[in-house]
Amino acid sequence: MTKRAATGAMIGLALGDALGFPTEFNDVPSILAKTGPWREMGLPRPAIVTDDTQMTLALARGMRTAAERGPVGPLRLTRPVREEFVDW
């Protein structure tokens, strides 16, 4: 099986987003009171991903589209990324 670093990065991002969502904008003492030690923290149910993950996935799709069309640069990225953000 081929390793896919980008896929792993996106999964890690979504999991981190879901883990962080319930405690976003809380200070450390509040987080510890809610969840206990972070190494023992389970994935919330439901595991919610936020617009942070959604926008990152849109950016990744736009980058993939640009790469499929040839060498990636700012001008080649503009249209597919804009289209993904508008679709989002």
C-alpha distances in whole Angstrom, upper triangle without the diagonal:
4,6,9,12,15,13,14,17,18,17,19,22,22,22,25,27,27,28,31,32,35,36,36,39,40,42,40,43,42,39,39,42,39,36,37,35,32,30,31,30,29,27,30,30,30,28,29,28,30,31,29,26,27,28,25,23,26,26,22,22,25,24,21,24,25,23,22,26,26,27,27,30,32,34,31,30,33,33,29,29,33,32,29,32,34,32,31
4,6,9,12,11,12,15,16,16,18,20,21,22,24,26,26,27,30,31,34,35,35,38,39,40,39,42,41,38,38,41,39,36,37,35,31,29,31,30,29,27,30,31,30,27,28,26,29,29,27,24,25,26,23,21,23,23,19,20,22,20,18,21,22,19,19,23,23,23,23,26,29,31,27,26,30,30,26,26,30,29,27,29,32,30,29
4,6,9,9,8,11,13,13,14,17,18,19,20,22,23,24,26,28,31,32,31,34,36,37,35,38,38,34,35,38,36,33,34,31,28,26,28,27,26,24,27,28,28,25,26,24,26,27,25,21,23,24,20,19,22,21,17,18,21,19,17,20,22,19,19,23,23,23,22,25,27,29,27,25,28,29,25,25,29,28,25,28,31,29,28
4,6,5,6,9,10,11,12,14,16,17,18,20,21,23,24,26,29,30,29,32,34,35,34,37,36,33,34,37,35,32,33,31,27,26,28,27,25,23,26,27,26,23,24,21,23,23,21,18,19,20,17,15,18,17,14,15,17,15,13,17,18,16,16,20,20,20,19,22,24,26,23,21,25,25,22,21,25,25,22,24,27,25,24
4,5,5,6,9,10,10,12,14,15,16,18,20,21,22,24,27,28,27,29,31,32,31,34,34,30,32,35,33,30,31,29,25,24,26,25,24,22,25,27,26,23,23,20,22,22,19,17,18,19,15,14,17,16,13,15,17,15,13,17,18,16,17,21,20,20,18,21,23,25,23,20,24,25,21,20,24,24,21,23,26,25,24
4,5,5,6,9,10,10,12,14,15,16,18,20,21,22,26,26,25,28,30,31,30,34,33,30,31,34,32,29,31,29,25,25,27,25,24,22,24,25,25,21,21,18,19,19,16,14,15,15,12,11,13,12,9,11,13,11,10,14,15,13,15,18,18,18,16,18,20,22,20,17,20,21,18,17,20,21,18,19,23,21,20
4,5,5,6,9,10,11,12,14,15,17,18,20,21,24,25,24,28,29,31,30,33,32,29,30,33,31,28,30,28,24,24,25,23,22,19,22,23,22,19,19,16,18,18,16,13,14,15,12,10,13,13,10,11,15,13,12,15,17,16,17,20,21,21,19,21,23,25,22,20,22,23,19,18,21,21,18,19,23,21,19
4,5,5,6,8,10,10,12,14,15,16,18,20,23,23,23,26,27,29,28,31,30,27,28,31,28,25,27,25,21,20,22,21,19,17,20,22,21,18,18,16,18,19,17,13,16,17,13,12,16,16,13,15,18,16,15,19,20,19,20,23,24,23,21,24,25,27,25,22,25,26,22,21,24,24,21,22,25,24,22
4,6,5,6,9,10,10,12,14,15,16,18,21,22,21,23,25,26,26,29,28,25,26,29,27,25,26,24,20,20,22,20,20,18,20,22,21,17,17,15,16,17,14,11,14,14,11,11,14,13,11,13,16,14,14,18,19,18,20,23,23,22,20,21,22,25,23,20,22,24,21,19,22,22,19,20,23,22,20
4,5,5,6,9,10,10,12,14,15,16,20,21,19,22,24,26,26,29,28,25,26,29,26,24,26,25,21,21,22,20,19,16,18,20,19,15,15,12,13,14,11,8,10,11,8,7,11,11,9,11,14,13,13,16,18,17,19,22,23,22,20,21,22,24,22,19,21,22,19,17,20,20,16,17,20,19,17
4,5,5,6,9,10,11,12,14,15,18,19,19,22,24,26,25,28,27,23,25,27,24,22,24,23,19,18,20,18,16,13,16,17,16,13,13,11,13,15,13,10,12,14,11,10,14,15,12,14,17,17,16,19,21,21,22,25,26,26,23,25,26,28,26,23,25,25,22,20,23,23,19,20,23,21,19
4,5,5,6,8,10,10,12,14,17,17,17,20,22,23,22,25,24,21,22,25,22,20,21,20,16,16,17,15,15,13,15,17,17,13,14,11,14,15,13,10,13,15,12,12,16,16,14,16,19,18,18,22,23,22,24,27,28,27,24,26,26,29,27,24,26,27,24,21,24,25,21,21,25,23,21
4,6,5,6,9,10,10,12,15,16,15,18,20,21,21,24,23,20,22,24,22,20,22,20,17,17,19,16,16,13,15,17,16,13,12,9,11,12,9,7,10,11,9,10,13,13,12,15,17,17,17,20,22,21,23,26,27,26,23,24,24,27,25,22,23,24,21,19,21,22,18,18,22,21,18
4,5,5,6,9,10,10,14,15,14,18,19,22,21,24,23,19,21,24,21,19,21,21,17,18,18,16,14,11,13,14,13,9,9,6,8,10,9,6,9,11,9,9,13,14,13,15,18,18,18,21,23,23,24,27,28,28,25,26,26,28,27,23,24,25,22,19,22,22,18,18,21,19,16
4,5,5,6,8,10,12,14,14,18,18,20,20,22,21,17,19,21,18,16,18,17,14,14,15,12,11,8,10,12,12,8,9,8,11,13,12,9,12,15,13,13,17,18,16,18,21,21,21,24,26,26,27,30,31,31,28,29,29,32,30,27,28,29,26,23,25,26,22,21,25,23,20
4,5,5,6,8,11,11,11,15,16,17,17,19,18,15,17,19,17,15,17,16,12,13,14,12,11,9,11,14,14,10,10,9,10,13,11,9,13,15,13,14,17,18,17,20,22,22,22,25,27,26,28,31,32,31,28,29,28,31,30,26,28,29,26,23,25,26,22,22,25,24,21
4,5,5,6,9,10,9,13,14,17,17,20,18,15,17,19,17,15,18,18,14,16,17,13,13,10,11,13,12,9,8,6,7,9,7,7,10,12,11,12,15,16,16,18,21,21,22,24,26,26,28,31,31,31,28,28,27,30,29,25,26,27,24,21,23,24,20,19,22,21,18
4,6,5,8,10,10,14,15,17,17,20,18,14,17,18,15,14,16,17,13,15,15,12,10,7,7,9,9,5,5,5,8,11,10,9,12,14,14,14,17,19,19,20,23,24,24,27,28,29,30,33,34,34,31,31,31,33,32,28,29,29,27,24,26,26,22,21,24,23,19
4,6,7,8,9,13,13,15,14,17,15,11,13,15,12,10,13,13,10,11,12,8,8,6,7,10,10,7,8,9,11,14,13,12,15,17,16,17,20,21,21,23,26,26,27,29,31,31,33,35,36,36,33,33,33,35,34,31,31,32,30,27,28,29,25,24,27,26,23
4,6,6,6,9,10,12,12,15,13,10,12,14,12,11,13,13,10,13,14,10,11,10,9,13,13,10,9,9,10,13,11,12,15,16,16,17,20,21,21,23,25,26,27,29,31,31,33,35,36,35,32,32,31,34,33,30,30,31,29,26,27,28,25,23,26,26,22
4,5,5,9,10,13,14,16,14,11,14,15,12,12,15,16,14,16,16,13,13,10,9,11,11,9,7,7,7,11,10,11,13,15,16,17,19,20,21,23,25,26,27,29,31,31,33,35,37,36,33,33,32,34,33,30,30,31,28,25,26,27,24,22,24,24,20
4,6,9,9,12,13,14,11,9,12,12,9,9,13,15,13,16,15,11,12,10,8,10,11,9,9,10,11,14,14,15,17,19,19,21,23,24,25,27,29,30,31,33,34,35,37,39,40,40,36,37,35,38,37,33,33,34,32,29,30,30,27,25,27,27,23
4,6,5,8,9,11,8,6,9,10,8,9,12,13,11,15,15,11,13,12,11,14,14,13,12,13,13,15,15,16,19,20,20,22,24,25,26,28,30,30,32,34,35,36,38,40,41,40,37,37,35,38,38,34,34,35,33,30,31,32,29,26,29,29,25
4,6,9,10,13,11,9,12,14,12,12,15,16,14,17,18,14,16,14,13,16,16,14,12,12,11,13,12,14,17,17,18,20,22,22,24,26,27,28,30,32,33,34,36,38,39,38,34,34,32,35,35,31,31,32,30,27,28,29,26,24,26,26,23
4,7,10,12,10,9,13,14,13,14,17,17,16,19,20,17,19,18,17,19,19,17,16,15,14,15,14,17,19,19,20,23,24,24,26,28,29,30,32,34,35,36,38,40,41,39,36,35,33,36,36,32,32,34,32,29,29,31,28,25,28,28,25
4,7,8,6,6,10,11,10,12,14,15,14,18,18,15,18,17,16,19,19,18,17,17,16,18,17,19,22,23,23,25,27,28,29,31,33,33,35,37,38,39,41,43,44,42,39,38,37,39,39,36,35,37,36,32,33,34,31,29,31,32,28
4,6,5,6,9,10,11,12,13,14,13,17,18,16,19,19,19,22,22,21,20,20,19,21,20,22,25,25,25,28,30,30,31,34,35,35,37,39,40,40,43,45,45,44,40,40,38,41,41,37,37,39,38,34,35,37,34,31,34,35,31
4,5,5,6,9,10,10,10,11,10,14,15,14,17,18,18,21,22,21,21,21,21,23,21,23,26,27,26,28,31,31,31,34,36,35,37,40,40,41,43,45,46,44,41,40,39,42,42,38,39,41,39,36,37,38,35,33,36,36,32
4,5,5,6,9,10,10,11,12,15,16,15,18,19,19,22,23,22,22,23,23,26,24,26,29,30,29,32,34,34,35,38,39,39,41,43,44,44,47,49,49,48,44,44,43,46,46,42,42,44,42,39,40,41,38,36,39,39,35
4,5,5,6,9,10,12,12,16,16,14,17,18,16,19,21,20,20,21,21,23,22,24,27,28,28,30,32,33,33,36,38,38,39,42,43,43,46,48,48,47,44,43,42,45,45,41,41,43,41,37,38,40,36,34,37,37,33
4,5,5,6,7,9,9,13,13,10,13,14,13,17,18,17,17,18,18,21,20,21,24,25,25,27,30,30,31,33,35,35,36,39,40,40,43,45,45,44,41,41,40,43,42,39,39,40,38,35,36,37,34,32,35,35,31
4,5,5,5,6,8,11,11,10,13,15,15,18,20,19,20,21,22,25,23,24,27,28,28,30,32,33,33,36,38,37,39,42,43,43,45,47,48,46,43,43,42,45,45,41,42,43,41,38,39,40,37,35,38,38,34
4,6,6,9,11,14,13,12,14,16,15,18,20,19,20,22,23,26,25,26,29,30,30,32,34,35,35,38,40,40,41,44,45,45,47,50,50,49,46,46,45,48,47,44,44,45,43,40,41,42,39,37,39,39,35
4,6,9,10,13,12,10,12,13,12,14,16,16,17,19,20,23,22,23,26,28,28,29,32,33,33,35,37,38,39,41,43,43,45,47,48,47,44,44,43,46,45,41,42,43,41,38,39,39,36,34,36,36,32
4,7,7,10,8,6,8,10,10,13,15,14,16,18,19,23,22,22,25,27,26,28,31,31,31,34,36,36,37,40,41,41,43,46,46,45,42,43,42,45,44,40,41,42,40,37,38,39,35,34,36,36,32
4,6,9,7,7,10,13,13,16,19,18,19,21,23,26,25,25,28,30,29,30,33,34,34,36,38,38,39,42,43,43,45,48,48,47,44,45,44,47,46,43,43,45,42,39,41,42,38,37,39,39,35
4,6,6,7,10,13,14,18,20,19,20,21,23,26,24,24,28,29,28,29,33,33,32,35,37,37,38,41,42,41,43,46,47,45,42,43,42,46,45,41,42,44,41,38,40,41,38,36,39,39,35
4,5,5,9,11,13,16,18,16,18,18,20,23,21,21,24,26,24,26,29,29,29,31,34,33,34,37,38,38,40,42,43,41,39,39,39,42,41,38,39,40,38,35,37,38,34,33,36,35,32
4,6,9,11,14,17,19,17,19,20,22,25,23,22,26,27,25,26,30,30,29,32,34,33,34,37,38,37,39,42,43,41,39,40,40,43,42,38,40,41,39,36,38,39,35,34,38,37,33
4,6,10,12,15,17,16,19,20,22,26,24,23,26,28,27,28,31,32,31,33,36,35,36,39,40,39,41,44,45,44,41,42,42,45,44,40,42,43,40,37,39,40,36,36,38,37,34
4,7,9,12,14,13,15,16,19,22,21,20,23,25,24,25,28,29,28,31,33,33,33,36,38,38,39,42,43,42,39,40,40,43,41,38,39,40,37,35,36,37,33,32,35,34,31
4,6,9,11,10,13,15,18,21,20,19,22,25,23,24,27,28,27,29,32,32,32,35,37,37,38,41,42,41,39,40,40,42,41,37,38,39,36,34,36,36,32,31,34,33,29
4,7,8,6,10,11,14,18,17,16,18,21,20,20,24,25,24,26,29,29,29,32,34,34,35,38,39,39,36,37,37,39,38,34,35,36,33,30,32,32,28,28,30,29,25
4,6,5,8,11,13,17,17,16,18,21,21,21,24,26,25,27,30,30,30,33,35,35,36,39,40,40,37,39,38,40,39,35,36,36,33,31,32,32,28,27,30,28,25
3,5,8,11,14,18,19,17,19,22,22,22,24,27,26,27,30,31,31,33,36,36,37,40,41,41,39,40,39,41,40,36,37,37,34,31,33,32,29,28,30,28,24
4,6,10,12,16,17,15,16,20,20,20,22,25,24,25,28,29,29,31,34,34,35,38,40,40,37,38,37,39,38,34,35,34,32,29,30,30,26,25,27,25,22
4,7,10,13,14,12,14,17,17,17,20,22,21,22,25,26,26,28,31,31,32,35,37,37,34,35,34,36,35,31,32,32,29,27,28,28,24,23,25,23,20
4,6,10,11,10,11,14,15,15,17,19,20,21,23,24,25,27,29,30,31,33,35,35,32,33,32,34,32,29,29,29,26,24,25,25,21,20,22,21,17
4,7,8,6,8,11,11,11,14,16,16,17,20,21,21,23,25,26,27,30,31,31,28,29,28,30,29,25,25,26,23,20,22,21,18,17,19,18,14
4,5,6,7,9,10,11,13,15,16,17,19,20,22,23,25,26,28,30,31,31,28,28,27,28,28,24,24,24,22,19,20,20,17,15,17,16,13
4,5,5,6,8,10,10,12,14,15,16,18,20,21,22,24,25,27,29,29,25,25,24,25,25,21,20,21,19,16,16,17,13,11,14,13,10
4,6,5,6,9,10,11,12,14,16,17,18,20,21,22,24,26,27,27,23,23,22,24,23,20,20,21,19,15,16,17,14,12,15,15,12
4,6,5,6,9,10,10,12,14,15,16,18,20,21,22,25,26,26,22,23,22,24,23,19,20,20,18,15,17,17,13,12,16,15,11
4,5,5,6,9,10,11,12,14,15,17,19,20,21,23,25,25,22,23,21,23,22,18,18,18,16,13,14,14,10,10,12,11,8
4,5,5,6,9,10,11,12,14,15,16,18,20,21,23,23,19,20,18,20,19,15,15,15,13,10,11,12,9,7,10,11,8
4,5,5,6,9,10,10,12,14,15,16,18,20,21,21,17,18,17,19,18,14,15,16,14,10,13,14,10,10,13,13,11
4,5,5,6,9,10,10,12,14,15,16,19,20,20,17,19,18,20,18,14,16,16,13,10,13,13,9,10,13,12,10
4,5,5,6,9,10,11,12,14,15,17,19,19,16,17,16,17,16,12,13,12,9,7,9,9,5,6,9,9,7
4,5,5,6,9,10,11,12,14,16,17,17,13,14,13,15,13,9,10,11,9,6,9,10,7,7,11,11,10
4,5,5,6,9,10,10,12,14,16,15,13,14,14,16,14,11,13,13,10,8,12,12,9,11,14,13,12
4,5,5,6,9,10,11,13,15,15,13,15,15,16,13,11,12,12,8,8,11,10,7,10,12,11,11
4,5,5,6,9,10,11,13,13,11,12,12,12,10,7,8,8,5,4,8,8,6,9,11,11,11
4,5,5,6,9,10,11,11,8,10,10,12,9,6,9,10,7,7,10,11,10,12,15,15,15
4,5,5,6,9,10,11,9,12,13,14,11,9,12,12,9,9,13,13,11,14,16,16,16
4,5,5,7,9,11,10,12,13,13,9,8,11,10,6,8,11,10,10,13,15,14,15
4,5,5,7,8,6,8,10,9,6,6,9,8,6,8,11,11,11,14,16,16,17
4,5,5,6,6,9,11,12,8,8,12,12,10,11,15,15,14,17,19,19,20
4,6,8,9,12,14,14,10,11,14,13,11,13,16,15,15,18,20,19,20
4,7,8,11,13,12,8,10,12,12,10,13,15,15,15,19,20,20,21
4,6,9,12,11,8,10,13,13,13,15,17,18,18,21,22,22,24
4,7,10,10,8,10,13,14,14,15,18,19,19,21,23,24,25
4,7,8,6,7,10,12,11,12,15,16,16,18,20,21,22
4,6,5,6,9,11,12,12,14,16,17,18,20,22,22
4,6,5,6,10,11,10,12,15,15,16,18,20,21
4,5,5,8,10,11,11,14,15,16,17,19,21
4,6,7,8,9,11,12,14,15,17,18,20
4,6,6,6,8,10,11,12,14,16,16
4,6,6,6,9,10,11,12,14,15
4,6,5,6,9,10,10,12,14
4,5,5,6,9,10,10,12
4,5,5,6,9,10,11
4,5,5,6,9,10
4,5,5,6,9
4,5,5,6
4,5,5
4,5
4
